[in-house]
């Protein structure tokens, strides 16, 4: 899998904002400026339903992080390959949250929160979770599950 990020955009309930954002990303993908393709997700963060996206971390940092579309996001979810085929999730907080600055996700912060394994669950179990991600392209729900083992 590599390194990916799940994120939402600011003002995601506004149709025009979504259209501009999707056009912005599509233009970069069509011109071959990205290494991968962004995928639509639906998720819940702190119990709030939101449209979200998943894309490669390097594409996010190059095209999205300072685009103005994620400036008001509290955090993003970083997904990394782990041992034995597992995927691990870390919540990375925006150090410029609640400011007039562009989002700042570049530095590894002391307040990054390791959440555990990012794993699929049955759809009927997702409704009981405060935070989950649904990938329509895979028809799969995911949650972060705390683990007890040390992860290097």
MARSEBA-542002 format. One record per atom (N, C-alpha, C): z, y, x; residue number from 1. Coordinates in steps of 0.1 Angstrom, whole numbers, plus 5000, padded with zeros to 4 digits. Layout:
<rs>
Z; Y; X; NUM
...
</rs>
This chain:
<rs>
5000; 4988; 5008; 1
5000; 5000; 5000; 1
5000; 5013; 5009; 1
5008; 5013; 5019; 2
5008; 5025; 5028; 2
5019; 5034; 5023; 2
5016; 5047; 5023; 3
5025; 5057; 5019; 3
5019; 5066; 5008; 3
5025; 5066; 4996; 4
5020; 5073; 4985; 4
5031; 5082; 4979; 4
5027; 5091; 4970; 5
5036; 5100; 4963; 5
5033; 5100; 4948; 5
5044; 5100; 4940; 6
5043; 5102; 4926; 6
5049; 5116; 4923; 6
5041; 5123; 4916; 7
5045; 5137; 4913; 7
5040; 5142; 4900; 7
5046; 5153; 4895; 8
5042; 5160; 4883; 8
5038; 5174; 4887; 8
5031; 5181; 4879; 9
5027; 5194; 4882; 9
5035; 5204; 4873; 9
5035; 5216; 4877; 10
5042; 5227; 4870; 10
5034; 5229; 4857; 10
5042; 5232; 4846; 11
5036; 5236; 4833; 11
5026; 5225; 4828; 11
5031; 5213; 4829; 12
5022; 5201; 4826; 12
5019; 5200; 4811; 12
5026; 5207; 4803; 13
5023; 5206; 4788; 13
5012; 5216; 4784; 13
5007; 5224; 4794; 14
4996; 5233; 4791; 14
4982; 5227; 4794; 14
4974; 5226; 4784; 15
4961; 5220; 4785; 15
4952; 5226; 4796; 15
4952; 5240; 4796; 16
4944; 5247; 4806; 16
4949; 5244; 4820; 16
4962; 5244; 4822; 17
4968; 5241; 4836; 17
4963; 5227; 4840; 17
4964; 5217; 4831; 18
4960; 5203; 4834; 18
4945; 5203; 4838; 18
4937; 5210; 4830; 19
4923; 5210; 4832; 19
4919; 5216; 4846; 19
4926; 5227; 4849; 20
4924; 5233; 4863; 20
4928; 5224; 4874; 20
4939; 5217; 4872; 21
4944; 5208; 4883; 21
4935; 5197; 4884; 21
4931; 5190; 4874; 22
4922; 5179; 4875; 22
4909; 5183; 4881; 22
4904; 5194; 4877; 23
4891; 5199; 4883; 23
4893; 5201; 4898; 23
4904; 5207; 4902; 24
4907; 5210; 4916; 24
4907; 5197; 4924; 24
4914; 5187; 4919; 25
4915; 5174; 4926; 25
4901; 5167; 4926; 25
4894; 5167; 4914; 26
4881; 5160; 4913; 26
4871; 5166; 4923; 26
4871; 5179; 4924; 27
4862; 5186; 4934; 27
4864; 5181; 4948; 27
4877; 5179; 4952; 28
4880; 5175; 4966; 28
4876; 5160; 4967; 28
4878; 5152; 4957; 29
4875; 5138; 4958; 29
4860; 5136; 4959; 29
4852; 5143; 4950; 30
4838; 5142; 4950; 30
4831; 5147; 4963; 30
4837; 5157; 4969; 31
4832; 5162; 4982; 31
4836; 5154; 4994; 31
4844; 5143; 4991; 32
4848; 5134; 5002; 32
4859; 5140; 5011; 32
4866; 5149; 5005; 33
4877; 5155; 5013; 33
4890; 5148; 5013; 33
4891; 5138; 5004; 34
4903; 5130; 5003; 34
4901; 5116; 5008; 34
4911; 5109; 5012; 35
4910; 5096; 5017; 35
4911; 5085; 5006; 35
4916; 5090; 4995; 36
4918; 5081; 4983; 36
4916; 5088; 4970; 36
4918; 5081; 4959; 37
4917; 5086; 4946; 37
4930; 5088; 4939; 37
4932; 5099; 4933; 38
4944; 5102; 4925; 38
4943; 5094; 4912; 38
4955; 5088; 4908; 39
4955; 5081; 4895; 39
4966; 5087; 4886; 39
4962; 5087; 4873; 40
4971; 5093; 4863; 40
4983; 5083; 4860; 40
4995; 5088; 4859; 41
5006; 5080; 4855; 41
5013; 5088; 4843; 41
5022; 5081; 4837; 42
5031; 5087; 4827; 42
5045; 5083; 4831; 42
5054; 5092; 4830; 43
5067; 5088; 4835; 43
5079; 5095; 4828; 43
5090; 5091; 4832; 44
5103; 5098; 4827; 44
5111; 5101; 4839; 44
5115; 5114; 4840; 45
5123; 5119; 4851; 45
5135; 5126; 4844; 45
5147; 5121; 4847; 46
5159; 5126; 4841; 46
5158; 5125; 4825; 46
5152; 5115; 4820; 47
5150; 5113; 4806; 47
5139; 5121; 4799; 47
5132; 5130; 4807; 48
5122; 5138; 4801; 48
5108; 5131; 4804; 48
5100; 5129; 4793; 49
5087; 5124; 4794; 49
5078; 5134; 4801; 49
5070; 5129; 4810; 50
5060; 5138; 4817; 50
5048; 5131; 4822; 50
5037; 5138; 4823; 51
5025; 5133; 4829; 51
5027; 5134; 4844; 51
5023; 5124; 4851; 52
5025; 5124; 4865; 52
5012; 5118; 4872; 52
5012; 5118; 4885; 53
5001; 5113; 4892; 53
5006; 5106; 4905; 53
4997; 5096; 4910; 54
5000; 5090; 4922; 54
4988; 5092; 4931; 54
4991; 5095; 4944; 55
4980; 5096; 4954; 55
4986; 5094; 4968; 55
4977; 5092; 4977; 56
4982; 5090; 4991; 56
4990; 5102; 4996; 56
5000; 5100; 5004; 57
5008; 5110; 5009; 57
5000; 5121; 5017; 57
4991; 5116; 5026; 58
4984; 5125; 5034; 58
4974; 5134; 5026; 58
4969; 5129; 5015; 59
4961; 5137; 5006; 59
4969; 5147; 4998; 59
4981; 5143; 4994; 60
4990; 5152; 4988; 60
4994; 5164; 4997; 60
4997; 5161; 5009; 61
5002; 5171; 5018; 61
4990; 5181; 5022; 61
4978; 5175; 5023; 62
4967; 5184; 5026; 62
4961; 5192; 5015; 62
4962; 5187; 5003; 63
4955; 5193; 4991; 63
4964; 5198; 4980; 63
4976; 5192; 4979; 64
4985; 5196; 4967; 64
4997; 5203; 4970; 64
5004; 5200; 4981; 65
5017; 5205; 4984; 65
5018; 5220; 4984; 65
5007; 5227; 4989; 66
5008; 5242; 4990; 66
4997; 5248; 4981; 66
4993; 5240; 4970; 67
4982; 5245; 4961; 67
4987; 5254; 4950; 67
5001; 5254; 4949; 68
5006; 5262; 4938; 68
5009; 5254; 4925; 68
5004; 5242; 4925; 69
5006; 5233; 4913; 69
5019; 5226; 4912; 69
5027; 5225; 4924; 70
5039; 5218; 4924; 70
5051; 5227; 4929; 70
5049; 5240; 4929; 71
5059; 5249; 4934; 71
5073; 5248; 4927; 71
5072; 5245; 4914; 72
5085; 5245; 4906; 72
5090; 5231; 4904; 72
5085; 5221; 4911; 73
5090; 5208; 4909; 73
5102; 5206; 4918; 73
5112; 5200; 4912; 74
5125; 5197; 4919; 74
5123; 5187; 4930; 74
5115; 5177; 4927; 75
5113; 5166; 4937; 75
5100; 5159; 4935; 75
5097; 5150; 4944; 76
5086; 5141; 4943; 76
5091; 5127; 4948; 76
5084; 5117; 4944; 77
5088; 5103; 4947; 77
5079; 5098; 4958; 77
5085; 5095; 4970; 78
5077; 5089; 4981; 78
5078; 5074; 4980; 78
5067; 5067; 4981; 79
5066; 5052; 4981; 79
5061; 5048; 4995; 79
5068; 5038; 5001; 80
5065; 5033; 5014; 80
5065; 5018; 5014; 80
5056; 5012; 5022; 81
5057; 4998; 5024; 81
5070; 4994; 5030; 81
5075; 4983; 5026; 82
5087; 4978; 5032; 82
5085; 4963; 5037; 82
5096; 4956; 5039; 83
5095; 4943; 5044; 83
5092; 4933; 5032; 83
5085; 4922; 5036; 84
5082; 4911; 5026; 84
5074; 4916; 5014; 84
5065; 4926; 5016; 85
5057; 4930; 5005; 85
5063; 4939; 4995; 85
5076; 4943; 4998; 86
5083; 4952; 4989; 86
5078; 4967; 4991; 86
5080; 4975; 4981; 87
5077; 4989; 4982; 87
5090; 4997; 4980; 87
5093; 5006; 4989; 88
5106; 5014; 4988; 88
5103; 5028; 4984; 88
5113; 5033; 4976; 89
5111; 5047; 4970; 89
5122; 5056; 4975; 89
5118; 5068; 4979; 90
5127; 5079; 4983; 90
5124; 5092; 4975; 90
5134; 5098; 4969; 91
5132; 5110; 4962; 91
5133; 5121; 4972; 91
5122; 5129; 4974; 92
5122; 5140; 4983; 92
5123; 5153; 4976; 92
5133; 5161; 4979; 93
5136; 5173; 4972; 93
5128; 5185; 4977; 93
5124; 5194; 4969; 94
5117; 5206; 4972; 94
5127; 5216; 4978; 94
5126; 5219; 4991; 95
5135; 5229; 4996; 95
5133; 5243; 4992; 95
5122; 5246; 4985; 96
5119; 5259; 4980; 96
5121; 5260; 4965; 96
5127; 5249; 4959; 97
5129; 5249; 4944; 97
5137; 5261; 4940; 97
5134; 5266; 4929; 98
5141; 5278; 4923; 98
5139; 5291; 4932; 98
5127; 5291; 4939; 99
5124; 5303; 4946; 99
5110; 5307; 4943; 99
5106; 5318; 4949; 100
5092; 5323; 4947; 100
5082; 5318; 4958; 100
5087; 5309; 4966; 101
5079; 5303; 4977; 101
5071; 5291; 4973; 101
5061; 5288; 4980; 102
5054; 5275; 4978; 102
5063; 5264; 4980; 102
5060; 5253; 4974; 103
5068; 5241; 4976; 103
5069; 5237; 4990; 103
5080; 5231; 4994; 104
5082; 5227; 5008; 104
5087; 5212; 5008; 104
5078; 5203; 5010; 105
5081; 5189; 5011; 105
5079; 5183; 5024; 105
5075; 5191; 5034; 106
5071; 5185; 5047; 106
5082; 5179; 5056; 106
5093; 5186; 5056; 107
5104; 5181; 5065; 107
5112; 5170; 5059; 107
5116; 5161; 5067; 108
5125; 5150; 5063; 108
5139; 5157; 5062; 108
5144; 5157; 5050; 109
5157; 5165; 5047; 109
5169; 5155; 5047; 109
5180; 5161; 5050; 110
5192; 5153; 5049; 110
5195; 5150; 5034; 110
5189; 5157; 5025; 111
5192; 5155; 5011; 111
5182; 5146; 5004; 111
5172; 5140; 5012; 112
5163; 5130; 5007; 112
5172; 5119; 5002; 112
5168; 5113; 4990; 113
5176; 5103; 4984; 113
5169; 5090; 4983; 113
5173; 5080; 4991; 114
5167; 5067; 4991; 114
5171; 5060; 4978; 114
5162; 5056; 4970; 115
5165; 5050; 4957; 115
5164; 5035; 4957; 115
5157; 5029; 4966; 116
5157; 5014; 4966; 116
5143; 5009; 4965; 116
5142; 4997; 4959; 117
5129; 4991; 4957; 117
5122; 4996; 4945; 117
5109; 4999; 4946; 118
5100; 5004; 4935; 118
5094; 4991; 4930; 118
5098; 4987; 4918; 119
5093; 4974; 4913; 119
5089; 4974; 4899; 119
5080; 4965; 4895; 120
5075; 4964; 4881; 120
5086; 4958; 4872; 120
5085; 4962; 4860; 121
5094; 4957; 4849; 121
5086; 4955; 4837; 121
5091; 4947; 4828; 122
5084; 4945; 4815; 122
5085; 4958; 4807; 122
5075; 4961; 4799; 123
5074; 4974; 4791; 123
5086; 4976; 4783; 123
5091; 4966; 4776; 124
5103; 4967; 4767; 124
5116; 4971; 4774; 124
5116; 4969; 4787; 125
5128; 4973; 4795; 125
5128; 4987; 4799; 125
5116; 4993; 4800; 126
5115; 5007; 4805; 126
5121; 5017; 4796; 126
5121; 5014; 4783; 127
5127; 5023; 4773; 127
5142; 5025; 4775; 127
5149; 5016; 4782; 128
5163; 5018; 4785; 128
5166; 5025; 4798; 128
5156; 5028; 4805; 129
5158; 5035; 4818; 129
5156; 5050; 4817; 129
5164; 5058; 4825; 130
5163; 5072; 4825; 130
5150; 5077; 4833; 130
5147; 5069; 4843; 131
5135; 5072; 4851; 131
5126; 5060; 4853; 131
5113; 5062; 4850; 132
5104; 5051; 4851; 132
5090; 5057; 4853; 132
5080; 5049; 4858; 133
5067; 5053; 4860; 133
5058; 5043; 4853; 133
5048; 5047; 4846; 134
5038; 5038; 4840; 134
5024; 5041; 4846; 134
5018; 5031; 4851; 135
5004; 5032; 4856; 135
4995; 5026; 4846; 135
4988; 5034; 4838; 136
4978; 5029; 4828; 136
4967; 5021; 4834; 136
4963; 5025; 4846; 137
4952; 5017; 4852; 137
4956; 5003; 4856; 137
4969; 5000; 4857; 138
4974; 4987; 4860; 138
4982; 4981; 4848; 138
4984; 4989; 4838; 139
4992; 4985; 4826; 139
5005; 4980; 4831; 139
5012; 4987; 4840; 140
5024; 4983; 4845; 140
5035; 4994; 4846; 140
5047; 4991; 4842; 141
5059; 5000; 4843; 141
5066; 4997; 4856; 141
5071; 5007; 4862; 142
5079; 5006; 4875; 142
5092; 5014; 4874; 142
5102; 5009; 4880; 143
5115; 5016; 4882; 143
5119; 5014; 4896; 143
5129; 5022; 4900; 144
5135; 5021; 4913; 144
5148; 5013; 4911; 144
5150; 5003; 4919; 145
5162; 4994; 4918; 145
5169; 4995; 4931; 145
5182; 4999; 4931; 146
5190; 5000; 4942; 146
5191; 4986; 4949; 146
5192; 4986; 4962; 147
5193; 4974; 4970; 147
5205; 4975; 4979; 147
5210; 4963; 4983; 148
5222; 4963; 4991; 148
5220; 4961; 5006; 148
5207; 4956; 5009; 149
5204; 4953; 5023; 149
5200; 4966; 5030; 149
5202; 4966; 5043; 150
5198; 4977; 5051; 150
5183; 4977; 5053; 150
5177; 4989; 5052; 151
5163; 4991; 5053; 151
5160; 4999; 5065; 151
5152; 4994; 5075; 152
5149; 5002; 5087; 152
5136; 5010; 5084; 152
</rs>
